[in-house]
Amino acid sequence: MNERIQGFPATSNDDYPLNMITFLKHAARNYPEAEVVSRNLDGSLHRTTYGETWIRVKRLAKALQGIGVRPGDRVGALDWNTHRFMELYFAVSGIGAVLLELNPRISGAERAYVVNHSEARFVAVCASLLPLMEPLAAECPAVQGVIVLDDLGRGLPETAYPAAHDYEALIAETDDDFQFPWIDERSACTACYTSGTTGKPKGVYNSHRAMYLHTLAIAQALNMTQDDVILQIVPMFHAQGWGLFFCGPMLGAKLVFPGRYTMEDPSSLVDLLVDQKVTVTCGAPAIFLPMLHHIKKMDQKPDLTGLRMISGATEPPLALMKGYHELGGARVIHAYGATETAPLVTVNHLKPSLKDLSEEERWELRKKQGLPVPGLDVLVVGPDGAELPRDGSKVGEVLIRGPWITRTYYKDPRSDESFTRDGYWRSGDAGTIDPNGYLKITDRFKDLIKSGGEWISSIDLENAIMAHPDVLEAAVIGIPHPKWEERPLALVVPQESARGTLTKEAVLDFIRPHFAKWQLPDEVLFVDAIPKTSVGKFAKRVAREQYADYYGGTSDE
């Protein structure tokens, strides 16, 4: 454990708190004319500015206090990616309360657990998502009222909760004569619960200090400036939308919110990307791939020169990165993180010392998760907890600590097994660090395939398969096997043009040069869809359960 010492007293004003509301105040004072564009449910665009947003947020903060929201209260928020969701983030945290992110894609039972475990007293929910909250009223007795964001144009509906408030009426009926308090920067400003893939969701409560420093780190890592146009694709109900939209007011950069969208129809995202001249966005390959396929079908291909697309959740296939590169040099930048890390941990940039790499070597490097951002301590350790050599070959568990990395879960006994005594979060990811400092995630430990005593990376197999031009998506899972303990099974979604014609032999022949014979999947199953988690990752636990007996083995999951 690191020694903590007291040095010479500083003359700095260290009592001045790092509060998130100061970013919006800065934008309103210095960039009041900068645009905030938000797509409505009907497809029309709502346009406002930071100056107007500041006034609305002050009114909203005052109104929230008026209905009884107090410092420390948890206020749930269930909305699409809209300007109103941003207003809630700043207004709720600005009065010392906690913005609790509620995921519409999890089950009602999980959502009720999150509301009850967090002891939320109010929930702000858009009208189109209200049907997800109404059935939970009897199960969530601590909720005193809902705040309805009317995106359907039908006014305030009846509700099963004790009280209902109209979001726009709260703002309209309150003045902006309001002074935001100074909040202890160690107080929580946001709360996000893990997606609960193993057991009940775990609560991560991020302090103002953590999110303030995290916002600075994102802007630095992505070389963002006031000239950027930011499209917030990652859902704001998960891990603060990766915190990207906070960079907008911090920099005075234009913000674009896409509202509701689906992976099945990414046209609205592509339209915003092109029409609003977006320069920075973020998302998972699960959404970037459909966007790329949509663009390829367009008669007139857009010029995406200068676009930086931050890709996380899982390793982006080379076919994805190369596909966007061909559109004017748009860059898919691999990043890595988790709910527990707020989420930024690493970003993949080419170091100046590696500028002489060949083009093929550069593409291979870009598959790695990248270099840790300043302020974080990232280690790879063996089973004994000792740090492994940075040689790019020794695989161990990735441990992370730093000023925006969570130190414990809220009221959860699983904290003991998830954090080390000296403050590292145990990620559960298997990885290596190469001599140049680049982190490479080889797999989740639970997704590694152990066959005949040897480990096989499902991620490497998946990305090799997805490089095939006739493959849309691919997931590889380890299935119990009576002889080899586990064997890989590939689930492949073919491109529409290749459905019925793509064969197992074609897939295996395509990836054969890159793997040993024993590493290749025993079978390739062509499916219509691969199950996914609420945040767009492959739901491999579900897939393993579904195909547990495929090789004649038994599943103990």
N, C-alpha and C positions, 0 to 999 in steps of 0.2 A: 504493500500500500504506500502511495506517495506521501512523503512528509509534508505537512503544512506548516509554514513558518510565518511569522509576522515581521514584515520589513519596516522601513522608515515611513512614518505617516506622510500621506500625500496631501497636497493642497487642492486636489480636484473636487468638484462638486458631485461626489459619489452618491449623495442622497437624492439627486435628480433622477427620477425613475424612468426606466425604459418601458414606456407604455405604447401599445399598438395604435391608440387613437392619435398619437402625434404624427403618424404618417399621413393620415387623412387631413389633419389640421395643416400640415406642411403643403399638401397639394392644393387645398382650398386657398391658402394665402398666396402661393407662388405660381400655381398652374390652374387658376379657377376656370379657365376657358377650355382646358383639356377635356376631350370627350370620353364619355362612358356610354357604350352602345350595348343594348340588351335585346335579344330576340324574344318576342312575345309568343305565347302559345299558338296564336293564329298565323305566325310567320312574319308579322310586321315587326319593324324595328323601333324600339324606344330609345330616344337619344336624350342624354342629359350631360352634365359637366361635373367636375369635382366641386366647383363652387356651389352648385345646386344640391349636390349630394351631401355636402357638409351641413347645409341648412336642414335637410331632411333627417340626417342622422342626429343632429342636436334635438330636433323635435321628437324623434322616435325615442331617444334616450330619456327625455323628460316625461314622455307618455308612459314608458315602461315603469319608471319610478312611480308614476301616478296610479298605475293599476296594482302596485305592490311588489315590484321586483326590487330586491335588496342586494347589497354586495354579498358575493358568495353564492347567490342562488344560481341554480342551473336552469337555463332556458333552452329547451329543445328547438331545433330548426329542421324542417323537412320541406325542401324546396328543390327546384331545378337550378341550374346555373344561371342566376339572374342578378340584376343590379340590386334587387331587394335583399337577396341573400347576403351580398356584400354589406349592405346597410345594417343588417342584423348583426353581422360579425362585429362591426365597429361600435354600434350602439350598445349591444349587450355587454361586451367586454369593457367598453368605455365607462360604464357605471360600476365596474367591479364585479359584475356577474360573469357567468361562464356560458359561452355558446356551446351547447351540446349538439354534436352532429348526429342526425338520425338518418339511417340508410334505408331508402325505400325498397331496396332489392333483397333485404334479408327477410326472414319469416316474421309473422306477427308475434310469435312467442319470443323470438330474439329481440324484437323491437321493444316489447313490453319489459323484457328483462333489463335492457339498457335504460329505459325511462325510470324504472323502479330502483335499479341499483344506483343510479346517479341521483335519485330523489328529486327529479325535475319538478318544478312547481308550475311552469308554464311551457306550452309548446306552440311555436309559430309554424304554421303549415299552409302551403298553398292549397287552394280549393280543389284543384285537380288531384291532389294526393290525400285529401281529407278522408276518403274511404279507407285508407290504410290505418288511420288513427282512430276513427269512430268506434270500431269494434273493440278497441282496447280500453275504452273509458272505465269500465267496471274493474279491469285488471290493474289500473293505474290510479289508485285513489288519492295519491299525493298531488296529482295535477289539478290545479285550481281553475285553469282556464286555457282556452286555445286562442291564438291570434291568427286570424284567417287572412291570407294573402289572396285576394280575389283575382285569380288569373282566368276565370271562366266568365266574368261579367254578369254574375247572377246575384250579387249582393251577399250579405251575411246569411249563411244557412243555419238551420237549427242544428243543435249539437247535443250529444249525450254528456258532455263535460259540464261542470258547474257554471261556467261562464264562457262567453265568446266575445271577442273583440275584433273589429274590422281594422286591419293594418293601416289602410289609407286614411280611414276616419281618425285613428289615433294621431296620425301625423298632421292631418288638416286641422284638427280641433285643438292643437297645442302650438304654442309660440316657440320661437327659437332662442328665447332669453335663457340660455343655459350655459353653465360653466362645468366642463368635465373635471372631476376630481383627480388628484394624483393618487395612483394606486401602487401599493407595494409591488415592485416588479416581480417578486417571487409568487404572487397570486396567480391562480390559473385564469387564463382568458379563453381557452378552447378545450373541449374534451372530445375525444374520438375513441370509440370502442373497436377493438380488433374484430375481424369478420367472423370469428368463432368457428374456424374450420376444425379445431380440436377443442371440444368443450365449450363452455359459455364464453361470450365475448369478454375481453379484458379492458378495463378502463385506463386510458392514457390521458392525463390532464396536463396540458402545456402551459407554462407560465408566460407572462408578458415578456420577461427577459429572454426566455428561450425562443419565442416566436420572433421577437425583434431581431435577435442575432441571426436567426435562421433566414429571415428576409434579406438581411445584408449579405449573407453568404450566397444565397441564390443569385442575387443581382451581380455579385462579383464573379461567381462561377460561370455565368452565362454572358458576361460582358454586356449587360443590359444598360441602356441609357434612356433619357427622356425622348429620344427619337423612335423608340420601339413602339410597336403595336402588339398588344398581348391578347391572345385568344385563350380563354380559360375553358379547356376541354375536359380536364380531369374533374370528376364530380366534386363539388364543394362540400358534399356531405361525407367525404372520406379523406382523412389526413389533410384537412384544410385545403383540399384541391391541390395538394402538394405545395401550398403556400405561394403559388405563382402570382395570383391576383394581388396579393399584398404589395408586390413590387411596383404595381401601377401607380398608386398614390405616393409611394416612397420616392419614385423617380419623376413623377409628373407625366408618365407615359399613358397613351390611350389604352383603354380597356375595352374588350369585346366579350360579352357573355352570350353563349349560344342557346340559353334556355333549355327546353327539352329536345333531345335528339335520341336516335337509336343507332345501333351498329348495323341494323338491317338496311337503314336508309341514311347514309352519311352525307347526302347531297347538301343539306343545310349547313353542315360544317365546312364543306368545300366551298360553297358559295360565300360564306363569311370570310374564309381564308383568302379568297381571291378579291372579293369586292372591298373588303376593309384593309387590304394590303398588309396583312398580318406578317410580323417578322419573328415573333416568338410564340410558341405554344407548347403544350405538354400533353402526353397521353400514353396509353398502353398500346403495344402492337395490335391488340385485339380491336382497336378503333382506327389506328393508323393504316392497317392493311385494307379494310373496306374503303377507306378514303382513297387510297392509292388505286384500288381497282376501279373506283368510280371515275377518278381522273383519267385513267387510261382509256376509258370508254368515251370520253368527251371528244367531240369533233375538233375543237380548238383547245389544245393543251395549254394550261396557264404557265406563265413564267414565274417560278417560285424562287428566283434569285434572292439570296440573303436570308431565306427562312431558316430558323433554327427550331427543330422539333425535339423536345426533350422526351425521351422514351424510357419508361420504367415498367414496373410490375413483373416483367420477365424479359429475357434477353431478346432484342430485336433481331429477326433473321437478316442475314446479309442481303437476301433478295429485297427486303423492305428498304434497307439503307441505300442499296444501289438504285432501286426504283425511284426514290425521291431525288437522289443525286442527279439523275438524268433530267430532272425537271428544273433546269437552271442552276443546279448545284445546291438545292435544298439539303440541309444537313440534319440527319437523324442522329442526335447526340445521346448516347447511352448513359443513363444515370441509375443509381441504386439507392434504395432506402426502404423504410417500412413505417407503419403507424407509430412504432416506438421511437422513431428517429426524426419525426416531424415534417418531412421524411428524408431530407437530403443527406447522403453520406458521401457518395463519390460521383464524379462527372468525368466522362471520357474525352479528354482533349489530347492532341498530339503534342508532346513536349518538344521544345526546340532542339534538344539533344538527339531526337529521333527523326529529324527532318530528312535524313538520307535513306530512310526505309523505302523499299520498293512499294509500288502501288498495292500489290497483293499483300505485302506485309502490313501495310497500313490498314487494309480492310480487316485482316485478322486481328490486329490490335483493337480495332473499334468494336469488336465483339465482346471485349472485356468490360467490366463494370466501371473501370477508370481509377482515377486518383482521388484519395480522400480530400474533401474541401478543408480549408484552414480551420483550425480549432478542434478538429476531431482526432481521436486516437483509435486507430483500427488495427487489430491484431488477428492473426490466424494461429490457433493453439491446438495442440494435440490432446489426446485423452487425459493426459496428466496435468493439463492446464498450462504447460510450458509453451512459450512462443516458438513457432516453427520457423525454419530458415526462409528467407525471401528468395526462393530459387525458382518459383513458378511451377514446382512439381509436388512439393509436400502439401497434402490436403488436410485441412483441419477445420475446426469451427471458427466462424468469424465473430469476434467480439468487438463491441463499439462503445465508446463513452465520449462525452463532450457536453458542452453547455446547453444543447437542445435535445440531448438524448434522455429519454425517461430513465428514472432511477428506481422506480417501483410502480406496480400497478395499484390502482385505487381499490382499497378494501378487498384484496384478493390474495389468498394464501399461496398462489402459484408464483408470487414474487420471489420467494426464497430460492426456487429452482431456476429462475430466469435471469438473475443478476448475480455477479460475483461480489465478494466482500469489498473490493476496491472500486466498485461502481461501473463495471462493464455490463452491458446488456448482451446476453447470450442469444445470438440471432437465430440459431438453428440452421443456418446456411453453411454448407460445406464449400470451402474455397481455398484459393492460393493467392499469394502475392509474389509478383515476379521481381527480378532485380531492379527494374525501373520504377517499382512502387505501384504498379497497376494491380488492382484486385480483380480476380476472376472467380465468379461463383460457379462451381461445378454442378451444384444441385442443392435442393433442400435435403437434409439428412433423411427425412422420411420419404423422399422421392428417389434417392439413390437406389439402384437395382443391384442386389448382391447375388451374383450368379457363380456357383462353384467356388465360392470364397473370394471372388474378385468383384470389384465395384465397376458399375457401368453408369455413365452420366446420361440421364434421360434428356437433359437440356441439349447436349451436343447432338444426340440422335435427332431430336425434334427439329433443330435448326438446319441440320443437314437435309432432312426430308423436305422441309419447307422451302429449300432453295430450288426444288424441282419446279419447273415452270407450270406443271399441271396440278400442283398442290396448293390448295387455299390455306388449310390449317393442318397441323399435326401435333398430336400429343403421344408421348411414350410412357408407359406405366410398367411397373414390375409386378408380375403375376406369379403366385405360388406355383412351384413346379416340383413334381415328385422326386426328381433326380438332382436338379441343380439349385434347389431352394427357391430361386426366382429366375424368370426369364422375361426379356422385354417383349411387350406387345405394343404395336404401333396402331394408333387410331388416326385415320387420314380422311380429311374432307377434301375431295377433288375440286378443282375449278369446274365451274358449270360446263364448260366446253369439253371437259375430260370425263364427265360422269358416265360410267358404263364402259369406258375404254381404258382407263388407267389400270394397270395390273400390279400385283404384288412384286413380280419379277422386275418390272420397270423401276419401281421404287428402290428395291434392294440393290439393283445394278447401279443405280445412280449414286448411292451412298457408299457402296462397297469399297471404293478406293481409299476411304477416309477412316475405316474401322477394321479391327481384327474380325475374323470370321465369327468368333464366339460372342462378339459384342452386338452383332446384327440381330434385329428382332426375329423371333421365330415365325411370327405371323404379322401380316398387315391387314387390318380390317378397314374397309371403306364405309364411312358413316356419314349421315346427313349433318350431324352437329356433334360437337364435343362439349360436355358439361363444363360450365364456368362458374366461378365464385361471383359474389356480388360486386367485386371490383375488377372483373374481367380476366382473372387468371384461370388457367385450366383447373377444374375441380378434380384433381387426381384421386382424392380419397373416394369420391363418388364413383369415378370410373373404375377404380380398383375393386370396389364392392360389386359393381355391375358385372365385371368380367372375372371375378375371383376364381371360378372353377374352370376357366377356359382351357388351362393346361392340365387339368386333372388334379390340381392341388387344392388346399383348403386355406381360407383366409382367416387370420386371427385378429383382423382390425375390428 
